[in-house]
Amino acid sequence: MTDSRFPYLIAVDGGGTSCRFALLKSGATPPQQLVVTGGSANVYTAPDQAVVTLSAGLADLQRQSGLTDEVFSQIPVYAGLAGVIDRESAARVAEALPQAHVRVEDDRMPAVVGALGEETASLIGVGTGSFLGRQVAGQVTLIGGHGTVLGDEASGGWLGRRVLQLTLQAAEGVEPMTPLLRSCLRDYSNETAKIVRFAQTARPVAFGAYAPRVAKAAAEGDAAGRRLMAEGAEYLCNGLQALGRRPEEPVYHIGGVAAQYAAYLPADVADYLRGAEGSPLDGALELSRRFAREIAQEAV
């Protein structure tokens, strides 16, 4: 529920590929929700385009809702956006939007809240990239998610880079050759130079295409595959420890690669793995509710 001052809420789940905008009328029974989609909104790589995308999405919401400018402009907006690396970048985007009340945060925040609800628990988000989070009494702590160059450990992109690195080393006799590494080498006609050329321009998603092969090979006993999955699992365990996860505390997971690590995690983690409770858009709506309550309290 929201404060009666704000019968409407707006939430944005913004990614580098597309965005979803939700307008919630909380006073209705049952609550009414309008959702529209828009283009990309990566605050780090294309901040101006992010503002354009957000402005257009908000305008689309208003057009479809039929709300007046006076009403619509006062609706609290919570936006979880890709590429928000600090408060300054978030503030610049918030100030550029037409709404009176806007909060912009890292897109990991709504992912955590959407997955966990109000529960005290941890989250591993492992897809093409990766991050971890933990929520305690509504307060969220995040680690990881620093991108393909310096971070994203255990992710699909990371698995792809590591398996190609091992492939090069095995081709040169530094590491033992395995069926997995031999298959990767064959992808490039057994020419290491072609692997190097690929890696110079490949996007994370291209590296991530190797993740299913690594996971499958590991499950079949390939030494290189098992080594990489074990390395990724170790990072995830270290991250959960750094977040302060308690024994028997649930660990929720999101992303296409996360569940592949279940067999490589210790029992005190694997036994408590859970699927996400809700989506990042659900999380953004909950954070919009919290934001509205803060505004109302400040006005008292």
C-alpha positions in Angstrom: 0.0 0.0 0.0 1.1 3.6 -0.5 0.4 6.8 1.3 -3.0 8.3 0.3 -1.1 11.3 -1.0 0.1 9.2 -3.9 -2.7 7.0 -5.4 -0.4 6.4 -8.4 3.2 5.1 -8.6 5.6 4.7 -11.5 8.3 2.2 -11.8 11.0 1.7 -14.5 13.0 -1.4 -15.1 15.7 0.0 -17.4 18.2 -2.1 -19.3 20.8 -1.6 -22.0 18.5 -3.4 -24.5 15.0 -2.2 -23.5 13.0 -0.7 -20.7 9.6 -1.4 -19.1 7.5 1.4 -17.5 4.7 0.6 -15.1 2.0 2.9 -13.8 0.2 1.5 -10.8 -3.1 2.8 -9.5 -3.0 1.5 -5.9 -6.3 2.8 -4.8 -8.2 0.5 -7.1 -9.5 -2.9 -6.1 -7.7 -4.9 -7.3 -4.8 -2.5 -8.1 -4.6 -1.5 -11.8 -1.3 -1.6 -13.6 -0.4 -0.2 -17.0 2.9 -1.3 -18.6 4.6 0.0 -21.7 8.0 -0.8 -23.2 10.7 1.5 -24.6 14.2 1.5 -26.0 17.6 1.2 -24.2 18.6 3.2 -21.2 22.3 2.7 -20.2 23.3 5.7 -18.1 27.0 4.9 -18.4 27.4 4.2 -22.2 24.7 6.6 -23.5 23.4 9.0 -20.8 21.7 11.4 -23.2 19.9 8.5 -25.0 18.8 7.2 -21.6 17.1 10.5 -20.8 15.4 10.4 -24.2 14.2 6.8 -23.7 12.9 7.6 -20.2 11.1 10.8 -21.2 9.5 9.0 -24.1 8.4 6.1 -21.9 6.9 8.4 -19.3 5.1 10.4 -22.1 3.7 7.1 -23.4 2.4 6.1 -20.0 0.7 9.5 -19.6 -0.9 9.2 -23.0 -2.2 5.8 -22.4 -3.4 6.5 -18.9 -5.2 9.7 -19.8 -4.0 11.5 -16.7 -3.6 15.3 -16.8 -0.2 17.0 -16.7 -1.0 18.2 -13.2 -1.7 14.8 -11.8 0.9 12.9 -13.8 3.8 15.2 -12.9 3.4 14.6 -9.2 3.5 10.8 -9.4 6.7 9.4 -7.7 9.0 7.7 -10.2 11.5 5.0 -9.2 13.9 4.0 -12.0 16.4 1.2 -11.8 18.7 1.7 -14.7 21.7 0.0 -16.3 25.0 1.8 -16.0 24.3 3.8 -12.9 27.8 3.6 -11.2 27.5 6.5 -8.7 25.1 9.0 -7.2 26.2 11.8 -9.5 25.2 10.0 -12.7 21.9 9.0 -11.1 21.2 12.6 -10.0 21.9 13.9 -13.5 19.3 11.6 -15.1 16.7 12.3 -12.3 17.1 16.1 -12.8 16.6 15.8 -16.5 13.2 14.1 -16.2 9.9 16.2 -16.0 8.5 14.5 -12.8 8.6 16.3 -9.5 9.7 13.2 -7.6 12.3 10.9 -9.2 14.7 8.4 -7.7 17.3 6.8 -10.0 19.4 3.8 -8.9 21.5 1.0 -10.2 19.3 -1.7 -11.9 20.6 -4.3 -9.5 18.5 -2.8 -6.7 15.1 -3.7 -8.2 16.4 -7.1 -9.3 17.3 -7.9 -5.6 14.0 -6.5 -4.2 11.9 -8.2 -6.9 13.6 -11.6 -6.3 13.5 -11.4 -2.5 10.4 -9.5 -1.7 10.7 -8.3 1.9 12.7 -11.4 3.0 16.1 -11.3 4.6 18.0 -13.2 2.1 20.8 -13.1 -0.5 20.8 -13.1 -4.3 23.2 -14.3 -6.9 22.5 -12.8 -10.3 24.5 -14.7 -13.0 23.7 -14.3 -16.6 25.9 -12.7 -19.3 27.2 -10.5 -16.4 27.0 -11.1 -12.6 26.4 -9.5 -9.3 25.4 -10.4 -5.7 23.1 -8.7 -3.2 21.7 -9.1 0.2 18.6 -7.6 1.9 18.2 -7.1 5.6 15.2 -5.2 7.0 14.7 -3.5 3.6 18.3 -2.4 3.3 20.1 -3.8 0.3 23.9 -4.3 -0.1 25.4 -5.0 -3.5 28.7 -6.3 -4.7 30.1 -7.2 -8.1 28.6 -6.1 -11.4 31.6 -4.1 -12.5 31.5 -5.1 -16.1 33.4 -7.3 -18.5 36.8 -5.8 -18.1 37.2 -5.7 -14.3 34.4 -7.9 -13.0 31.4 -10.1 -13.8 33.1 -13.1 -12.3 31.3 -16.5 -12.7 29.1 -15.0 -15.4 28.5 -16.4 -18.8 30.8 -13.8 -20.3 33.5 -14.7 -17.8 33.1 -18.4 -18.5 33.5 -17.7 -22.2 36.6 -15.6 -21.7 38.2 -18.1 -19.3 37.5 -21.2 -21.5 39.1 -19.4 -24.5 42.1 -18.4 -22.3 42.6 -22.0 -21.3 42.2 -23.1 -24.9 45.1 -20.8 -25.9 47.2 -22.1 -23.0 46.4 -25.7 -23.8 47.3 -25.2 -27.5 50.7 -24.0 -26.3 51.2 -26.8 -23.9 50.8 -24.7 -20.8 47.6 -26.4 -19.7 46.4 -29.9 -20.3 44.2 -30.3 -23.4 40.7 -31.6 -22.7 37.7 -32.4 -25.0 36.1 -29.1 -24.1 39.2 -27.1 -25.0 39.8 -29.1 -28.2 36.2 -28.4 -29.3 36.8 -24.6 -28.7 40.0 -24.8 -30.7 38.2 -26.5 -33.6 35.8 -23.5 -33.7 38.7 -21.5 -34.9 40.2 -24.0 -37.3 42.8 -24.9 -34.7 44.4 -21.5 -35.2 45.1 -19.6 -32.0 45.4 -16.3 -33.9 41.7 -16.5 -34.8 40.8 -16.8 -31.1 42.8 -13.7 -30.4 41.1 -11.8 -33.2 37.7 -12.8 -32.0 38.4 -11.7 -28.4 39.6 -8.3 -29.5 36.1 -7.2 -30.6 33.7 -9.7 -29.0 30.9 -8.4 -26.9 30.1 -10.1 -23.5 27.1 -11.9 -25.1 29.4 -13.5 -27.7 31.7 -14.8 -24.9 28.6 -15.9 -23.0 27.6 -18.2 -25.9 30.2 -20.6 -24.6 28.7 -20.9 -21.1 26.3 -23.7 -21.9 29.1 -25.7 -23.5 31.3 -25.2 -20.4 28.5 -26.3 -18.0 27.7 -29.3 -20.2 31.3 -30.4 -20.4 31.7 -30.0 -16.7 28.7 -32.1 -16.0 30.2 -34.8 -18.2 33.5 -34.7 -16.2 35.7 -32.6 -18.4 38.6 -31.3 -16.2 38.7 -27.8 -17.7 34.9 -27.4 -17.5 34.9 -28.5 -13.9 37.7 -26.2 -13.0 35.9 -23.2 -14.4 32.6 -24.0 -12.8 34.5 -24.5 -9.5 36.2 -21.2 -9.9 32.9 -19.4 -10.5 31.3 -21.2 -7.5 34.2 -20.2 -5.3 33.7 -16.5 -6.3 30.0 -16.7 -5.5 30.6 -18.3 -2.1 33.2 -15.6 -1.3 30.7 -13.0 -2.3 28.0 -14.4 -0.1 30.4 -14.4 2.8 31.4 -10.8 2.1 27.7 -9.8 2.2 27.3 -11.4 5.6 25.0 -14.2 4.7 23.9 -16.3 7.7 23.7 -20.1 7.9 20.5 -21.4 6.5 19.6 -18.1 4.9 17.9 -18.5 1.5 20.0 -17.7 -1.6 17.8 -16.7 -4.5 19.1 -16.8 -8.0 18.3 -15.0 -11.3 20.0 -15.2 -14.7 20.4 -18.0 -17.1 23.7 -19.3 -15.7 23.1 -19.1 -11.9 21.4 -22.4 -11.6 24.2 -24.2 -13.4 26.4 -23.6 -10.3 24.2 -25.6 -7.9 26.3 -28.8 -8.3 29.5 -26.9 -7.5 28.3 -25.0 -4.4 28.8 -26.4 -0.9 25.7 -27.9 0.7 25.2 -25.0 3.1 24.6 -22.8 0.0 23.2 -25.2 -2.6 20.5 -26.6 -0.2 19.1 -23.1 0.2 19.0 -22.0 -3.4 15.6 -20.7 -4.4 14.0 -19.3 -7.6 13.2 -15.6 -7.7 9.9 -14.5 -6.1 9.3 -11.7 -8.6 10.8 -9.8 -11.5 12.9 -6.6 -11.5 9.8 -4.7 -12.5 8.1 -6.0 -9.3 11.1 -4.8 -7.4 11.0 -1.4 -9.0 7.3 -1.1 -8.0 8.1 -2.0 -4.4 11.0 0.5 -4.3 8.6 3.1 -5.8 6.2 2.4 -2.8 9.1 2.9 -0.4 10.1 6.1 -2.2 6.5 7.5 -1.9 6.4 6.7 1.8 9.7 8.6 2.3 8.3 11.6 0.4 5.2 11.6 2.5 7.1 11.4 5.8 9.4 14.2 4.8 6.4 16.4 4.1 5.0 15.9 7.6 
